[in-house]
Amino acid sequence: MSPDRVLTIENLQNKAPVNRSKISKVIFSTLRRLRIKKNVRIGVYFIGDGKIKALNRKYLKHNRATDVICFDLSINKKETLADIFISADTAVSNAKKFNTTPGYELCLYAAHGVLHLFGFDDTTRSKRRLMRRKEKEIMTRFFINPQEASI
């Protein structure tokens, strides 16, 4: 029997358009690539820098905006229940900085959040390198050229 996958996407900002279909495909592809066999329920919330900074300050004690924050709310090992918060403001500014598009950045942050939920970390150089390699594997499946990606 296939695991149950429930994804809720909420766009709570107006800085960048959110392609729910593309975000869903990126998240489900990430789960498949990681070979996650258990039930997964994820809420994805697109917000601005002000709200993500407040979350970062309150829960992680970092007084700054960031690209993505995720919270594993699971109560048992049989199912993952989580929320992923993504900053559209950061996606817009990073798209300019890295010569991509806001849509590409939003998808990248979604994949990044799922990787964090399932054990990937970017706190050291070697862990960051591994995480970036996984992100690249996932993203090249959906975007041939990030500079031309429009979603």
C-alpha positions in Angstrom: 0.0 0.0 0.0 1.3 3.5 -0.9 1.9 6.0 1.9 -0.6 8.7 2.4 0.7 12.1 1.2 -1.2 15.3 2.2 0.1 18.7 1.1 -1.5 22.0 2.0 -0.1 25.1 0.3 -1.0 28.6 1.5 0.1 31.8 -0.2 0.1 34.5 2.5 2.1 37.1 0.5 2.0 39.1 -2.7 5.7 39.5 -3.6 6.0 36.5 -5.9 3.5 34.3 -7.7 3.2 30.7 -6.3 2.7 27.9 -8.8 1.1 25.3 -6.5 1.3 22.5 -9.1 5.1 23.0 -9.5 5.7 23.3 -5.7 3.6 20.1 -5.2 5.7 18.2 -7.8 8.9 19.3 -6.3 7.9 18.2 -2.8 6.5 14.9 -3.9 9.6 14.3 -6.1 11.8 15.0 -3.1 9.9 12.5 -0.9 10.2 9.9 -3.7 14.0 10.6 -4.2 14.5 10.2 -0.4 12.5 6.9 -0.5 10.2 8.1 2.3 7.8 5.2 3.0 5.7 6.6 5.8 2.7 8.9 5.7 3.5 12.6 5.3 1.4 15.6 6.0 3.1 18.9 5.2 1.8 22.5 5.3 3.7 24.9 3.1 3.2 28.6 3.8 4.6 31.4 1.6 5.2 34.5 3.7 7.2 37.7 3.8 10.5 38.5 5.5 8.8 40.2 8.4 6.9 37.0 9.4 9.7 34.6 8.8 12.0 36.9 10.8 9.5 36.8 13.7 9.4 32.9 13.5 13.1 32.7 13.3 13.5 35.0 16.4 10.8 33.2 18.4 11.7 29.6 17.7 15.3 29.6 16.7 16.6 32.7 18.5 18.0 34.2 15.3 17.0 37.8 14.8 17.0 37.8 11.0 15.0 36.8 8.0 15.9 33.6 6.2 14.7 31.6 3.2 13.0 28.7 4.8 12.1 27.4 8.3 10.5 24.1 8.9 9.0 22.5 12.0 8.6 18.8 12.5 5.4 18.4 14.5 5.3 14.6 14.4 4.0 12.8 17.4 5.2 9.3 16.3 7.6 7.6 13.9 4.9 6.3 11.7 3.9 9.6 10.2 5.6 12.9 9.5 3.6 16.0 10.3 5.3 19.3 9.5 5.1 22.9 8.5 7.4 24.7 6.1 7.5 28.5 6.0 9.1 30.0 2.9 10.0 33.7 2.4 8.9 35.1 -0.9 10.9 38.3 -0.2 14.1 36.3 0.1 13.2 34.4 -3.1 12.8 37.7 -5.0 16.1 39.1 -3.7 18.0 35.8 -4.2 16.7 35.5 -7.7 18.3 38.7 -8.6 21.5 37.8 -6.7 21.9 34.3 -8.2 20.4 35.2 -11.7 17.5 32.8 -11.3 13.8 33.5 -11.0 11.6 33.9 -7.9 9.7 30.7 -8.9 12.9 28.7 -9.1 13.9 30.0 -5.7 10.5 29.1 -4.1 10.8 25.6 -5.5 14.4 25.3 -4.3 13.3 26.4 -0.8 10.5 23.8 -0.8 12.9 21.0 -1.6 15.4 22.4 1.0 12.7 22.3 3.7 11.8 18.7 2.9 15.4 17.7 3.0 15.7 19.3 6.5 12.6 17.4 7.7 14.2 14.1 6.7 17.6 14.5 8.3 19.7 16.7 6.0 21.6 19.5 7.6 23.6 22.4 6.4 25.5 23.4 9.5 28.9 22.2 8.3 30.7 22.5 5.0 30.5 18.8 4.2 26.8 18.5 5.2 26.0 21.7 3.2 27.8 20.2 0.1 25.7 17.0 0.4 22.5 19.0 0.8 23.3 21.2 -2.2 24.0 18.1 -4.3 20.6 16.6 -3.4 18.9 20.0 -4.1 20.6 20.0 -7.5 19.4 16.5 -8.3 15.9 17.5 -7.5 15.9 20.8 -9.2 17.4 19.7 -12.5 14.4 17.4 -12.8 12.1 20.4 -13.1 14.3 23.2 -14.5 16.7 22.8 -17.4 18.0 26.4 -17.0 17.2 28.2 -13.7 17.6 31.6 -15.4 14.8 30.8 -17.8 12.5 29.1 -15.3 9.2 30.9 -15.1 6.5 29.5 -12.8 
